[in-house]
Amino acid sequence: MNITDVRIRKVNQEGKMKAIVSITIDNELVIHDIKVIEGEKGLFIAMPSRKTSNGEFRDIAHPINSSARESLQQAILAKYEQVLLEDESIQESAITQ
């Protein structure tokens, strides 16, 4: 599995959800609505899900094993951190001008 694109949409609201992400795998498959969540132990990803008739949430798409989940999480969180740094740099440039 090769993650060929990661697109981050930051959430500008207060709360635990920090971003919504779309990833492209092998330039052939896109998964939308992956969430970046700030938990007690740091950032993690939550796969897209829907609410069932009994009120539970079930993943629509998810990795089959822990190594695949770790690969997804590392790629997404690295891109998220990059976006944060870019935004910070833009804000600093605007202040100094």
PyMOL commands that set and color helices and strands:
alter all, ss='L'
color gray80, all
select helices_A, chain A and resi 66-96
alter helices_A, ss='H'
color red, helices_A
select strands_A, chain A and resi 3-10+17-25+29-39+42-46+49-51+57-59
alter strands_A, ss='S'
color yellow, strands_A
deselect
rebuild
show_as cartoon
